[in-house]
Amino acid sequence: MIPFLKKKIYLTRSDEDNLKFQRYFNLVQKKVDARELFVSTPLLNISFIKFEKLIIPEMNIIFTSRYGVKALTRIEDLKLKQVYCVGKSTAETAIKYGYQNVQFSEEGNVSSLIKLISKEVKNPQRFHYIRGKKVSFNLKKESEIILKSIEGALSQNFVTID
C-alpha cells in the first residue's frame, strides 16, 4: 500500500475496466501492487440484448460508448456504414470489431462529435444513434440545441436500443 493511504480505493466501473486500470497502474507505479490498493466494486452491470438481425436503413451510425459497439458486433451489415464515435477508445473498439469507416472526435466529448459530424456531412442525412437505456449524457437533447445553429446540415433519427 502507498504509505500515505490508510484505506483502499474502490473502483466502480466494470470488472473489465477496473482490471485494465489496475494493470496500467502497475506499469506506472511499480513499487505498489494494485491488488493491495484497489477494490473492484462495479456499480453497473452491462448486459447486451442478442440481435441476430437488425435493420438500420440509415447509412450513418453514432456510437457514444464502446459498449454500444460491442452490443452490435454480430451484425455484419452495419460494418460498412459510416460510423461516428465520441472518442478514440470507442473508435478503436469499432475498428477492432470490423467497422471500416470510422471517424471520431479528437476531444472525446459529445459537443466535439456533433461539430465533427456537421463539418463532415455536406447534405442532409439521417443518423442512427446507438445507446443504452441509461446514459450519462443525452446526445439527442444536446444535438437539438447545437443543430439549430447548423440549419439543414443534419436530419435526426435517434433510436434507443434498450
Solvent accessible surface area in square Angstrom, and as a share of the most:
residue,aa,sasa,rsa
1,M,90,0.40
2,I,25,0.13
3,P,120,0.76
4,F,154,0.64
5,L,49,0.24
6,K,172,0.73
7,K,162,0.69
8,K,91,0.38
9,I,69,0.35
10,Y,136,0.52
11,L,25,0.12
12,T,59,0.34
13,R,146,0.53
14,S,25,0.16
15,D,88,0.46
16,E,103,0.46
17,D,15,0.08
18,N,5,0.03
19,L,83,0.41
20,K,139,0.59
21,F,92,0.38
22,Q,21,0.09
23,R,147,0.54
24,Y,138,0.52
25,F,36,0.15
26,N,56,0.29
27,L,120,0.60
28,V,99,0.57
29,Q,68,0.30
30,K,160,0.68
31,K,194,0.82
32,V,17,0.10
33,D,43,0.22
34,A,0,0.00
35,R,180,0.66
36,E,86,0.39
37,L,2,0.01
38,F,15,0.06
39,V,46,0.27
40,S,48,0.31
41,T,55,0.32
42,P,52,0.33
43,L,134,0.67
44,L,130,0.65
45,N,140,0.72
46,I,68,0.34
47,S,94,0.61
48,F,90,0.38
49,I,87,0.44
50,K,151,0.64
51,F,41,0.17
52,E,138,0.62
53,K,141,0.60
54,L,42,0.21
55,I,138,0.70
56,I,7,0.04
57,P,102,0.64
58,E,13,0.06
59,M,123,0.55
60,N,7,0.04
61,I,0,0.00
62,I,8,0.04
63,F,0,0.00
64,T,33,0.19
65,S,46,0.30
66,R,54,0.20
67,Y,37,0.14
68,G,10,0.10
69,V,0,0.00
70,K,41,0.17
71,A,26,0.20
72,L,1,0.01
73,T,30,0.17
74,R,143,0.52
75,I,8,0.04
76,E,113,0.51
77,D,95,0.49
78,L,1,0.01
79,K,19,0.08
80,L,115,0.57
81,K,20,0.09
82,Q,45,0.20
83,V,0,0.00
84,Y,8,0.03
85,C,0,0.00
86,V,21,0.12
87,G,8,0.07
88,K,127,0.54
89,S,57,0.37
90,T,8,0.05
91,A,1,0.01
92,E,95,0.42
93,T,13,0.08
94,A,0,0.00
95,I,106,0.54
96,K,150,0.63
97,Y,67,0.26
98,G,32,0.31
99,Y,4,0.02
100,Q,126,0.56
101,N,65,0.33
102,V,31,0.18
103,Q,56,0.25
104,F,61,0.26
105,S,5,0.03
106,E,152,0.68
107,E,132,0.59
108,G,39,0.37
109,N,68,0.35
110,V,16,0.09
111,S,41,0.27
112,S,12,0.08
113,L,0,0.00
114,I,5,0.02
115,K,127,0.54
116,L,29,0.14
117,I,4,0.02
118,S,26,0.17
119,K,132,0.56
120,E,71,0.32
121,V,7,0.04
122,K,159,0.67
123,N,99,0.51
124,P,92,0.58
125,Q,66,0.29
126,R,120,0.44
127,F,6,0.03
128,H,13,0.06
129,Y,3,0.01
130,I,5,0.03
131,R,45,0.17
132,G,37,0.35
133,K,144,0.61
134,K,179,0.76
135,V,61,0.35
136,S,123,0.80
137,F,88,0.37
138,N,66,0.34
139,L,2,0.01
140,K,91,0.39
141,K,128,0.54
142,E,42,0.19
143,S,4,0.03
144,E,69,0.31
145,I,111,0.56
146,I,33,0.17
147,L,21,0.10
148,K,156,0.66
149,S,94,0.61
150,I,38,0.19
151,E,157,0.71
152,G,54,0.52
153,A,16,0.13
154,L,27,0.14
155,S,39,0.25
156,Q,64,0.28
157,N,35,0.18
158,F,40,0.17
159,V,56,0.32
160,T,61,0.36
161,I,28,0.14
162,D,92,0.48
